[in-house]
Amino acid sequence: IYPEAPETVNTFYQDHLLRVHSFVRLEQDADTLWVSDFDAEWLQNAAQKGTVRVSNIPMDGAMLLTGPTGELQAFVQKYAKTPAAFTEPAKFVRTN
């Protein structure tokens, strides 16, 4: 997932949007979907402490994960059930 490009005539800004893959955790119950992503602060703290080791590039308050597919899959699988690793979920409810 990634955000839509903003409506602007500033091509410099548009040219520097980073299109990357995102990891999100999904939970579903009937007509409700909860979506949360990895918490940037948790990830940075864990990487600094050495408890999380994943190839990355620091990016202005965030981390761009750069490891090969297998490394990233192992990282996601290892921390998928760690509540502190994720942000508060956004809630989406089906209305029709």
HELIX and SHEET records of a PDB file:
HELIX    1   1 THR A   11  ASP A   15  1                                   5    
HELIX    2   2 ALA A   40  LYS A   49  1                                  10    
HELIX    3   3 THR A   69  TYR A   79  1                                  11    
HELIX    4   4 PRO A   83  ALA A   85  5                                   3    
SHEET    1   A 3 VAL A  24  ASP A  29  0                                        
SHEET    2   A 3 THR A  32  ASP A  37 -1                                        
SHEET    3   A 3 ALA A  90  VAL A  93 -1                                        
SHEET    1   B 2 ASN A  56  MET A  59  0                                        
SHEET    2   B 2 ALA A  62  LEU A  65 -1                                        
END                                                                             
